[in-house]
Amino acid sequence: MTAIELRSDHLLPPAERPRNEVGWWGMVLFLFNEAALFASLIASYLYLGLRSRFWPPAGIPKPELRLPLIMTALLVSSSIVLVFAEKAFERGSRTAHRVGTLITVALGIGFLLIQAREYADKLQHGGPTEHAYQSLFFTITGLHGAHVAFGLLVLLWALARAWSGTSTPRRPLAVKNASLYWHFVDGVWLVILTTLYLSPRWY
């Protein structure tokens, strides 16, 4: 018996669906925890905004929409591409999965680069310690940017497992969890876009 056959004998049989895997539920619970974190920060932002006469405060311009809308297009596009990549993985089309995942990673990197450009513009009007508005803005968007960066690492990790054959259509947990995390990050960004960039124009 070869080493590969011996290792295969010690593997647990794959679950019929990824949702039956403990690891999938672990990711879901982790995302609930992250959602609560973002919800508390966004609630703080809205609370201060509704209680303030001017929000953003006088002297601080309202966030520009051009760069955030480009960032939104990049993230939404990345999620769409990743859906097709995941479907390709389920069909056993390795090349399509690899290409789709790498395109997703490239779009995510583009998001981070544009966010860095936005920060450079934003810092000209004050840093994160100057006012509660600035502090919350940089905390929320910075935390989300960190999640995007971590999501890129998760996607590359899942891609490496699929490339090596550790993840297969019969054992798709790594790919499924990476996709779930990425879609969560994209969904959080849509909430941030509405709250931090659009809502100041409503009051």
DALINWO-V614399 format. One record per residue. N is the residue number from 0. RES is the residue in three letters. PHI is phi in whole degrees, -180 to 180 (NA if undefined). D_FIRST is the distance of its C-alpha to the first C-alpha in whole Angstrom. Layout:
n | res | phi | d_first
N | RES | PHI | D_FIRST
N | RES | PHI | D_FIRST
This chain:
n | res | phi | d_first
0 | MET | NA | 0
1 | THR | -77 | 4
2 | ALA | -64 | 7
3 | ILE | -66 | 8
4 | GLU | -65 | 6
5 | LEU | -65 | 6
6 | ARG | -65 | 10
7 | SER | -63 | 11
8 | ASP | -66 | 10
9 | HIS | -93 | 13
10 | LEU | -82 | 15
11 | LEU | -69 | 18
12 | PRO | -63 | 19
13 | PRO | -66 | 22
14 | ALA | -68 | 25
15 | GLU | -64 | 27
16 | ARG | -136 | 30
17 | PRO | -56 | 30
18 | ARG | -69 | 33
19 | ASN | -87 | 31
20 | GLU | -85 | 29
21 | VAL | -62 | 30
22 | GLY | -62 | 30
23 | TRP | -67 | 32
24 | TRP | -68 | 35
25 | GLY | -62 | 35
26 | MET | -65 | 36
27 | VAL | -61 | 39
28 | LEU | -65 | 40
29 | PHE | -62 | 40
30 | LEU | -69 | 42
31 | PHE | -61 | 44
32 | ASN | -63 | 45
33 | GLU | -66 | 45
34 | ALA | -62 | 48
35 | ALA | -64 | 50
36 | LEU | -63 | 50
37 | PHE | -65 | 51
38 | ALA | -62 | 54
39 | SER | -66 | 55
40 | LEU | -69 | 56
41 | ILE | -68 | 57
42 | ALA | -62 | 59
43 | SER | -63 | 61
44 | TYR | -61 | 62
45 | LEU | -67 | 63
46 | TYR | -61 | 65
47 | LEU | -67 | 67
48 | GLY | -65 | 68
49 | LEU | -73 | 69
50 | ARG | -91 | 71
51 | SER | -96 | 72
52 | ARG | -70 | 75
53 | PHE | -125 | 74
54 | TRP | -147 | 70
55 | PRO | -62 | 69
56 | PRO | -62 | 72
57 | ALA | -57 | 75
58 | GLY | 96 | 74
59 | ILE | -111 | 70
60 | PRO | -67 | 70
61 | LYS | -65 | 68
62 | PRO | -59 | 64
63 | GLU | -68 | 64
64 | LEU | -102 | 62
65 | ARG | -61 | 62
66 | LEU | -66 | 58
67 | PRO | -60 | 57
68 | LEU | -69 | 57
69 | ILE | -65 | 55
70 | MET | -61 | 53
71 | THR | -63 | 53
72 | ALA | -61 | 52
73 | LEU | -65 | 49
74 | LEU | -70 | 47
75 | VAL | -62 | 48
76 | SER | -62 | 47
77 | SER | -64 | 44
78 | SER | -67 | 43
79 | ILE | -63 | 44
80 | VAL | -61 | 41
81 | LEU | -67 | 39
82 | VAL | -61 | 39
83 | PHE | -66 | 39
84 | ALA | -64 | 36
85 | GLU | -65 | 34
86 | LYS | -63 | 35
87 | ALA | -64 | 33
88 | PHE | -62 | 30
89 | GLU | -64 | 30
90 | ARG | -82 | 30
91 | GLY | 88 | 27
92 | SER | -87 | 30
93 | ARG | -66 | 29
94 | THR | -62 | 31
95 | ALA | -64 | 34
96 | HIS | -66 | 32
97 | ARG | -64 | 32
98 | VAL | -62 | 36
99 | GLY | -62 | 37
100 | THR | -67 | 36
101 | LEU | -67 | 37
102 | ILE | -64 | 40
103 | THR | -59 | 40
104 | VAL | -63 | 40
105 | ALA | -62 | 43
106 | LEU | -66 | 45
107 | GLY | -65 | 44
108 | ILE | -64 | 45
109 | GLY | -60 | 48
110 | PHE | -59 | 49
111 | LEU | -66 | 49
112 | LEU | -66 | 51
113 | ILE | -70 | 54
114 | GLN | -63 | 54
115 | ALA | -62 | 54
116 | ARG | -65 | 57
117 | GLU | -63 | 58
118 | TYR | -61 | 58
119 | ALA | -61 | 60
120 | ASP | -70 | 63
121 | LYS | -67 | 63
122 | LEU | -67 | 63
123 | GLN | -68 | 67
124 | HIS | -106 | 68
125 | GLY | 128 | 67
126 | GLY | -91 | 64
127 | PRO | -71 | 62
128 | THR | -100 | 64
129 | GLU | -80 | 67
130 | HIS | -157 | 67
131 | ALA | -60 | 65
132 | TYR | -61 | 65
133 | GLN | -62 | 63
134 | SER | -61 | 61
135 | LEU | -69 | 60
136 | PHE | -60 | 59
137 | PHE | -70 | 57
138 | THR | -67 | 55
139 | ILE | -67 | 54
140 | THR | -70 | 54
141 | GLY | -68 | 52
142 | LEU | -64 | 50
143 | HIS | -66 | 49
144 | GLY | -60 | 48
145 | ALA | -64 | 46
146 | HIS | -66 | 44
147 | VAL | -63 | 44
148 | ALA | -61 | 43
149 | PHE | -65 | 40
150 | GLY | -61 | 39
151 | LEU | -64 | 39
152 | LEU | -65 | 36
153 | VAL | -64 | 34
154 | LEU | -63 | 34
155 | LEU | -67 | 33
156 | TRP | -63 | 30
157 | ALA | -65 | 29
158 | LEU | -64 | 29
159 | ALA | -64 | 27
160 | ARG | -67 | 24
161 | ALA | -69 | 25
162 | TRP | -64 | 25
163 | SER | -80 | 22
164 | GLY | 89 | 20
165 | THR | -68 | 20
166 | SER | -100 | 23
167 | THR | -135 | 23
168 | PRO | -56 | 25
169 | ARG | -85 | 23
170 | ARG | -131 | 23
171 | PRO | -95 | 26
172 | LEU | -58 | 28
173 | ALA | -61 | 28
174 | VAL | -66 | 30
175 | LYS | -64 | 32
176 | ASN | -66 | 33
177 | ALA | -63 | 34
178 | SER | -66 | 36
179 | LEU | -60 | 38
180 | TYR | -63 | 39
181 | TRP | -65 | 40
182 | HIS | -65 | 42
183 | PHE | -63 | 43
184 | VAL | -60 | 45
185 | ASP | -66 | 46
186 | GLY | -64 | 48
187 | VAL | -63 | 49
188 | TRP | -61 | 51
189 | LEU | -63 | 53
190 | VAL | -67 | 54
191 | ILE | -64 | 55
192 | LEU | -58 | 57
193 | THR | -67 | 59
194 | THR | -78 | 60
195 | LEU | -88 | 60
196 | TYR | -105 | 61
197 | LEU | -95 | 63
198 | SER | -62 | 65
199 | PRO | -60 | 67
200 | ARG | -87 | 69
201 | TRP | -102 | 69
202 | TYR | -145 | 72
